């Protein structure tokens, strides 16, 4: 079997760079708390502290992530400063109107993700390392613009009215953008760790599909318009439950698309060992290991998100669990991936059956997220299409 450790990148940033990063993030967190301490409650203070710790952990040995965070911070600050207190300036100011208003940033994100997907496919088919590097740069740019758009949209909601203002994870439009950004960052992390870009076209394909839905939702349903929160969503739990959930969704989606790549390679190896899919994709053992790690990560976050959702439900509706359709299907998703991990870890299952299972699991997850909203009703009916 291939030595998986040999495929992973293990180099670290210099100690000086790591300490500079830690100090900058820590000081930024302290400054944020100092500025808004009078309006933050205990939960929001905890979120800031945990976010700073997470950024320190992720960025100290990941140069591209550091650049991403710095870019998001500077561009978001510039956009917020341009707005001042005048939301209408977004239609008159050049930088806001064409680049940095939330809607403009999301359009740039959408275009860059689609372009990155095509470029990854081109790099795979041409076996061009340079083309794949360009695709990686496009993916980083898309993730940056998507995150900037979310940060600016957060500020725009408060410019409408303090009562309207909320973190932008409250409806399908916003969470599809969040999904695209999180899935891209997860992929970029593993791309660097495993030193392979040939899976980019597969993972970016599911991101482009989410972008296509988000664009349809924008133009068909005018979903980009910022609306006040419904009463059930006016809770601090939303700020942690939804992002945690979407780390799980992003990881499950990535695992499914790696499963597709695994099946294509295993199929082509028996028919055309020298073809692109057989020779350019990573070894089957590498993809199998990556699929396992993605599902394990997604399962951990989805478990935490489910617990947070139960705590939220107890506060909002008086009970931790009510067998609402959304809750029931969340349990089905959880049981599906729990069974996947159980069979992998205790029975040693791997290869094609687990790849097919990961793909089927994605369809189960999609129904739990979208299908329930479309075809079933319940306490979560505020998320309907």
C-alpha positions in Angstrom: 0.0 0.0 0.0 1.1 3.5 -0.7 2.9 5.3 2.2 0.3 8.0 2.9 2.6 10.0 5.1 4.9 10.5 2.2 2.2 12.2 0.2 1.5 14.8 2.9 3.1 18.2 3.3 4.8 18.4 6.7 6.8 21.7 6.5 6.1 24.4 9.0 6.4 28.1 9.1 9.3 29.6 11.0 8.8 30.2 14.7 9.0 33.9 14.2 6.2 33.9 11.7 4.1 31.7 13.9 4.6 34.1 16.9 3.8 37.2 14.8 0.6 35.5 13.6 -0.4 34.6 17.1 0.2 38.1 18.4 -1.6 39.8 15.6 -4.7 37.6 16.0 -4.7 37.9 19.8 -4.4 41.6 19.6 -7.2 41.8 17.0 -9.4 39.8 19.3 -8.6 42.0 22.3 -9.3 45.1 20.2 -12.6 43.7 19.0 -13.7 42.9 22.6 -12.6 46.3 23.8 -14.6 48.1 21.1 -17.8 46.1 21.6 -17.5 44.8 25.1 -20.5 46.9 26.2 -22.8 45.4 23.6 -21.5 41.8 23.5 -23.1 39.3 25.8 -21.2 36.3 27.3 -21.9 34.1 24.4 -20.6 36.6 21.9 -17.4 37.1 23.9 -16.9 33.3 24.0 -17.4 33.2 20.2 -14.7 35.9 19.7 -12.2 34.1 21.9 -12.8 30.7 20.3 -12.6 32.2 16.8 -9.3 33.8 17.6 -7.9 30.5 18.9 -9.2 28.7 15.8 -7.5 31.3 13.5 -4.3 31.0 15.4 -4.3 27.2 15.1 -5.2 27.2 11.4 -2.9 30.0 10.3 0.3 29.3 12.1 1.5 26.7 9.6 -0.7 27.6 6.6 0.7 30.6 4.8 -2.2 30.8 2.2 -4.8 30.9 5.0 -2.9 33.7 6.7 -3.0 35.7 3.4 -6.7 34.8 3.1 -7.6 36.1 6.5 -5.5 39.3 6.1 -7.1 39.9 2.7 -10.6 39.4 4.0 -10.0 41.7 7.0 -8.5 44.5 4.9 -11.1 44.3 2.1 -14.0 44.1 4.5 -12.7 47.0 6.6 -12.2 49.1 3.4 -15.8 48.3 2.3 -17.3 49.1 5.7 -15.3 52.3 5.8 -16.5 53.3 2.4 -20.1 52.8 3.4 -19.9 54.8 6.6 -23.5 55.2 7.6 -25.0 55.5 4.1 -26.2 52.3 2.6 -27.2 54.0 -0.6 -23.6 54.8 -1.2 -23.3 51.2 -2.5 -24.9 52.2 -5.7 -22.8 55.4 -6.2 -19.4 54.5 -5.0 -17.2 52.7 -7.7 -15.5 50.3 -5.4 -18.7 49.3 -3.6 -20.9 49.1 -6.7 -18.5 47.0 -8.8 -16.3 45.1 -6.3 -17.0 45.2 -2.6 -20.7 45.5 -1.8 -22.0 42.2 -0.7 -23.8 41.5 -3.9 -20.9 42.5 -6.1 -18.5 40.4 -4.0 -20.8 37.4 -4.4 -20.9 37.8 -8.1 -17.1 37.9 -8.2 -17.1 34.8 -6.0 -19.5 33.0 -8.3 -17.5 33.8 -11.5 -14.2 32.8 -9.9 -15.5 29.5 -8.6 -16.9 28.5 -12.0 -13.6 29.6 -13.6 -11.6 27.7 -11.1 -13.7 24.6 -11.8 -13.0 24.8 -15.5 -9.3 25.5 -14.9 -9.0 22.5 -12.6 -10.6 20.3 -15.3 -8.2 21.8 -17.9 -5.2 21.1 -15.7 -6.3 17.5 -15.1 -7.0 16.8 -18.8 -3.8 18.6 -20.0 -1.8 17.3 -17.0 -0.5 20.8 -16.6 0.8 21.6 -13.1 0.9 25.4 -14.0 -2.8 25.3 -15.0 -3.7 23.6 -11.7 -1.7 26.2 -9.7 -3.8 28.9 -11.5 -6.9 27.0 -10.5 -5.8 27.0 -6.9 -5.2 30.7 -7.0 -8.6 31.3 -8.4 -10.2 29.1 -5.7 -8.4 31.2 -3.0 -9.6 34.4 -4.7 -13.2 33.1 -4.9 -13.2 32.0 -1.2 -11.8 35.4 -0.2 -14.5 37.3 -2.2 -17.2 35.1 -0.7 -16.1 35.7 2.8 -15.7 39.5 2.2 -19.3 39.5 0.8 -20.5 37.8 4.0 -18.7 40.3 6.2 -20.0 43.3 4.3 -23.5 41.9 4.1 -23.4 41.7 7.9 -22.7 45.4 8.1 -25.2 46.2 5.4 -28.0 44.6 7.4 -27.2 46.9 10.3 -27.2 49.9 8.0 -30.8 49.1 7.1 -31.8 49.1 10.7 -30.4 47.9 14.0 -33.5 45.6 14.3 -32.8 44.1 10.9 -29.1 43.5 11.5 -28.0 39.9 11.9 -25.1 37.5 11.0 -25.6 36.4 7.4 -26.4 32.7 7.9 -30.2 33.0 8.2 -31.6 31.8 4.8 -30.8 29.6 1.9 -29.2 32.3 -0.1 -26.7 33.1 2.7 -25.9 29.6 3.7 -25.3 28.5 0.1 -22.6 31.1 0.0 -21.3 29.9 3.3 -21.3 26.4 2.0 -19.2 27.3 -1.1 -16.6 29.2 1.0 -16.3 26.5 3.7 -16.1 23.6 1.2 -13.4 25.5 -0.8 -11.4 26.1 2.3 -11.7 22.5 3.4 -10.5 21.3 0.0 -7.6 23.8 -0.1 -6.5 22.6 3.3 -6.4 18.9 2.1 -5.0 19.9 -1.3 -1.9 21.4 0.5 -1.7 18.6 3.0 -1.8 15.8 0.4 0.1 17.8 -2.3 -2.3 17.0 -5.1 -4.5 19.3 -7.1 -6.0 16.7 -9.4 -9.1 16.3 -7.2 -9.9 20.0 -7.5 -12.2 19.6 -10.5 -14.3 17.1 -8.7 -14.7 19.1 -5.4 -15.1 22.4 -7.2 -17.9 20.9 -9.3 -20.1 20.6 -6.3 -19.2 24.1 -5.3 -20.2 25.4 -8.8 -23.5 23.5 -8.5 -24.2 25.4 -5.2 -23.2 28.6 -6.9 -25.6 27.9 -9.8 -28.4 27.3 -7.3 -27.5 30.5 -5.5 -27.6 32.5 -8.7 -30.9 31.0 -9.7 -32.3 31.8 -6.2 -31.0 35.4 -6.5 -32.6 36.2 -9.9 -35.7 34.1 -9.6 -36.7 34.7 -6.0 -34.8 38.0 -5.3 -33.2 36.2 -2.3 -30.3 38.6 -2.1 -32.5 41.2 -0.5 -31.8 41.5 3.2 -34.9 40.7 5.3 -35.5 40.9 9.1 -35.1 37.6 11.0 -38.2 35.6 11.8 -38.6 35.2 15.6 -37.4 31.6 15.7 -34.0 32.8 14.3 -33.5 35.7 16.7 -31.1 33.7 18.9 -27.4 33.6 19.6 -27.5 29.8 18.8 -27.8 30.6 15.1 -24.4 32.2 15.1 -22.7 28.9 16.1 -25.2 26.2 15.0 -25.4 27.1 11.3 -21.6 27.5 10.6 -20.8 24.3 12.5 -23.5 22.5 10.5 -22.0 23.7 7.2 -18.5 22.5 8.1 -20.2 19.1 8.2 -22.0 19.6 5.0 -18.9 20.8 3.2 -16.8 17.8 4.4 -19.5 15.3 3.4 -19.7 16.9 0.0 -16.0 16.8 -0.5 -15.9 13.1 0.5 -18.7 12.3 -2.0 -16.8 14.0 -4.9 -13.6 12.2 -3.9 -15.7 9.0 -4.0 -16.6 9.9 -7.6 -13.0 10.3 -8.5 -12.1 7.0 -6.7 -14.7 5.1 -8.7 -13.6 6.7 -12.0 -9.9 5.9 -11.4 -10.7 2.3 -10.3 -12.9 1.8 -13.4 -10.4 3.3 -15.8 -7.4 1.4 -14.4 -8.9 -1.9 -15.7 -9.6 -0.5 -19.1 -7.0 2.2 -19.9 -4.2 2.3 -17.3 -2.5 5.1 -19.2 -5.5 7.3 -19.5 -6.0 10.6 -17.7 -8.3 9.4 -15.0 -6.2 6.3 -14.3 -2.8 8.1 -14.2 -3.4 11.7 -13.3 -5.6 11.2 -10.2 -4.0 10.3 -6.9 -3.5 6.7 -5.8 -6.6 4.9 -4.7 -5.1 4.5 -1.2 -4.7 8.3 -0.9 -8.2 9.0 -2.1 -9.6 6.3 0.3 -7.7 7.9 3.2 -8.8 11.4 2.3 -12.4 10.3 1.9 -12.2 8.8 5.4 -10.7 11.9 7.0 -13.3 14.2 5.3 -16.2 12.1 6.6 -14.6 11.9 10.1 -14.2 15.6 10.2 -17.7 16.2 8.9 -19.2 13.8 11.4 -17.5 15.5 14.3 -18.8 18.9 13.3 -22.3 17.6 12.4 -22.5 15.9 15.8 -21.7 19.2 17.6 -24.1 21.1 15.4 -26.9 18.6 16.2 -26.3 19.0 19.9 -26.3 22.8 19.5 -29.5 22.5 17.5 -31.1 20.6 20.4 -30.1 23.2 22.9 -31.5 25.9 20.6 -34.8 24.0 20.2 -35.1 23.7 24.0 -34.8 27.4 24.3 -37.1 28.3 21.4 -39.7 25.5 21.6 -39.4 24.1 25.1 -38.0 20.7 24.2 -34.7 19.3 23.0 -36.3 17.0 20.4 -39.7 17.0 18.8 -39.3 14.6 15.8 -39.8 17.5 13.5 -39.1 16.4 9.8 -35.9 18.5 9.8 -34.7 16.9 13.1 -35.7 13.4 11.9 -33.7 13.7 8.7 -30.7 15.2 10.6 -30.8 12.1 12.7 -30.9 9.9 9.5 -27.8 11.8 8.2 -26.0 11.3 11.5 -26.8 7.6 11.6 -25.7 7.2 8.0 -22.2 8.6 8.6 -21.9 6.9 12.0 -22.5 3.6 10.3 -20.0 4.5 7.5 -17.3 5.3 10.1 -18.2 2.2 12.2 -17.8 -0.1 9.2 -14.6 1.6 8.2 -13.0 1.5 11.7 -14.2 -1.8 13.1 -14.7 -4.0 10.0 -12.0 -2.5 7.8 -14.3 -1.7 4.9 -12.7 0.5 2.2 -12.6 0.9 -1.5 -15.5 1.0 -3.9 -18.3 0.1 -1.4 -17.3 3.0 0.8 -17.0 5.4 -2.2 -20.5 4.5 -3.3 -21.7 4.9 0.3 -20.2 8.4 0.5 -21.9 9.4 -2.8 -25.3 8.1 -1.6 -24.7 9.8 1.7 -24.5 13.1 -0.1 -27.9 12.6 -1.6 -29.3 11.8 1.8 -27.7 15.0 3.1 -29.1 17.1 0.3 -32.6 15.8 1.0 -32.2 16.5 4.7 -31.1 20.1 3.9 -33.2 21.0 0.8 -35.8 18.2 0.3 -37.3 18.6 3.7 -37.8 22.3 3.1 -39.4 21.6 -0.3 -41.7 18.7 0.4 -42.2 18.5 4.2 -43.4 21.0 6.8 -42.7 21.5 10.4 -41.1 23.8 12.9 -38.4 24.5 10.5 -40.7 25.6 7.7 -39.2 29.1 7.7 -36.5 27.7 5.4 -38.7 26.9 2.5 -37.9 27.6 -1.1 
